[in-house]
Amino acid sequence: MAHALPPASRVGRELVAAGIAIRRIRAGPAKEALKRAGRAADSARIPALAAEVDRALRAFQAPAARLETRGAERLVHLEDVETLLGSDTLLVDACRGLVRQGATTIPLATRPVLFALVRAMARAWPGDVARETLLGHVFRSRHPDASHRARLRVEIARLRAEIRPVAALFATGTGFALRPHVAGDVAVLAPPAECDHADVLALLADGEAWSSSALALALGVSARTVQRALEDLARQGRAEAFGRGRSCRWIAAKVPGFPTGLLLPSSAIIG
């Protein structure tokens, strides 16, 4: 049915298809959809549409994430991420707040303390992380006391229960270490450039529309803290709002492939 559409409409259709494939981390279908969008834009001979396709293609070709493993890090593209997800690597996904291995996915985006703990241990793997380091990194405590150490023990127990399907935590002489059940690497997948509000972005990355109050509840912080973070992200072009007042909802900035106003039909244009 796609061939029956006019070229301008085919551009929008293929960019939407590319955007869906990108969200599903399917590099091959995304690339093919972008190629079809390019051919349709050439047929349409509309410079604005050609620019839209070029923007989406450049975004697709840019690094999708930063991979940290065994003390080293490098930028990776969508194809690399797809390959990684199909491997036996125990992956701590800081882009979406997940721990995953194969088909097993453990969401921790709404448990920021647990996610910070497992990420710190994944970055140190196969070594351990000292208790003092965890206290300073996770709890932002410069002078930890007995109450901080007690809370760390509680959070470690909670994390151990959460990740039991894929890995174990064990205490060392100085701290804690991560041990995956399946032999293989442990890696952290992070955004190419991290910002100060990665926890908010991790929730928005699921593609759903969130209210600021729902985000505050999920993260365990005040609504004002979340509102400031959302305003910062909007200024950076990383988040978008629609609606007003209590009906205001927030989403992550457009993934390449979802149509802008240039691709939407308009009675004025049709006329």
ChimeraX attribute file (.defattr): number of C-alpha atoms within 10 A of each C-alpha:
attribute: neighborCount
match mode: 1-to-1
recipient: residues
	/A:1	4
	/A:2	10
	/A:3	8
	/A:4	8
	/A:5	11
	/A:6	12
	/A:7	20
	/A:8	22
	/A:9	18
	/A:10	23
	/A:11	30
	/A:12	25
	/A:13	21
	/A:14	25
	/A:15	27
	/A:16	21
	/A:17	19
	/A:18	31
	/A:19	25
	/A:20	18
	/A:21	18
	/A:22	21
	/A:23	16
	/A:24	11
	/A:25	18
	/A:26	18
	/A:27	21
	/A:28	14
	/A:29	16
	/A:30	25
	/A:31	17
	/A:32	14
	/A:33	22
	/A:34	25
	/A:35	17
	/A:36	18
	/A:37	32
	/A:38	23
	/A:39	16
	/A:40	23
	/A:41	25
	/A:42	16
	/A:43	15
	/A:44	17
	/A:45	12
	/A:46	12
	/A:47	11
	/A:48	12
	/A:49	21
	/A:50	21
	/A:51	13
	/A:52	22
	/A:53	27
	/A:54	16
	/A:55	13
	/A:56	21
	/A:57	21
	/A:58	10
	/A:59	14
	/A:60	22
	/A:61	12
	/A:62	13
	/A:63	16
	/A:64	22
	/A:65	23
	/A:66	20
	/A:67	23
	/A:68	20
	/A:69	18
	/A:70	15
	/A:71	12
	/A:72	9
	/A:73	15
	/A:74	12
	/A:75	17
	/A:76	17
	/A:77	17
	/A:78	20
	/A:79	15
	/A:80	16
	/A:81	18
	/A:82	15
	/A:83	12
	/A:84	18
	/A:85	16
	/A:86	11
	/A:87	13
	/A:88	17
	/A:89	19
	/A:90	26
	/A:91	25
	/A:92	29
	/A:93	23
	/A:94	24
	/A:95	24
	/A:96	22
	/A:97	28
	/A:98	20
	/A:99	25
	/A:100	20
	/A:101	24
	/A:102	14
	/A:103	8
	/A:104	11
	/A:105	15
	/A:106	16
	/A:107	16
	/A:108	24
	/A:109	26
	/A:110	20
	/A:111	15
	/A:112	15
	/A:113	18
	/A:114	21
	/A:115	23
	/A:116	20
	/A:117	21
	/A:118	22
	/A:119	23
	/A:120	20
	/A:121	25
	/A:122	27
	/A:123	22
	/A:124	21
	/A:125	19
	/A:126	16
	/A:127	17
	/A:128	21
	/A:129	22
	/A:130	17
	/A:131	18
	/A:132	16
	/A:133	15
	/A:134	20
	/A:135	20
	/A:136	14
	/A:137	14
	/A:138	17
	/A:139	16
	/A:140	11
	/A:141	14
	/A:142	11
	/A:143	9
	/A:144	13
	/A:145	10
	/A:146	8
	/A:147	9
	/A:148	15
	/A:149	15
	/A:150	10
	/A:151	13
	/A:152	20
	/A:153	13
	/A:154	12
	/A:155	15
	/A:156	19
	/A:157	13
	/A:158	12
	/A:159	20
	/A:160	18
	/A:161	13
	/A:162	17
	/A:163	20
	/A:164	13
	/A:165	15
	/A:166	18
	/A:167	18
	/A:168	16
	/A:169	19
	/A:170	13
	/A:171	14
	/A:172	13
	/A:173	8
	/A:174	11
	/A:175	16
	/A:176	20
	/A:177	21
	/A:178	24
	/A:179	20
	/A:180	19
	/A:181	13
	/A:182	12
	/A:183	10
	/A:184	11
	/A:185	16
	/A:186	23
	/A:187	24
	/A:188	26
	/A:189	27
	/A:190	21
	/A:191	21
	/A:192	17
	/A:193	9
	/A:194	13
	/A:195	13
	/A:196	10
	/A:197	14
	/A:198	19
	/A:199	22
	/A:200	24
	/A:201	26
	/A:202	20
	/A:203	23
	/A:204	23
	/A:205	18
	/A:206	15
	/A:207	14
	/A:208	12
	/A:209	18
	/A:210	17
	/A:211	18
	/A:212	23
	/A:213	17
	/A:214	14
	/A:215	22
	/A:216	18
	/A:217	13
	/A:218	15
	/A:219	19
	/A:220	13
	/A:221	12
	/A:222	13
	/A:223	17
	/A:224	12
	/A:225	11
	/A:226	22
	/A:227	16
	/A:228	13
	/A:229	20
	/A:230	24
	/A:231	15
	/A:232	16
	/A:233	21
	/A:234	17
	/A:235	11
	/A:236	11
	/A:237	12
	/A:238	17
	/A:239	21
	/A:240	18
	/A:241	17
	/A:242	11
	/A:243	9
	/A:244	8
	/A:245	7
	/A:246	9
	/A:247	8
	/A:248	13
	/A:249	18
	/A:250	20
	/A:251	22
	/A:252	24
	/A:253	18
	/A:254	15
	/A:255	18
	/A:256	23
	/A:257	30
	/A:258	17
	/A:259	20
	/A:260	11
	/A:261	7
	/A:262	12
	/A:263	18
	/A:264	11
	/A:265	12
	/A:266	10
	/A:267	6
	/A:268	6
	/A:269	7
	/A:270	6
	/A:271	5
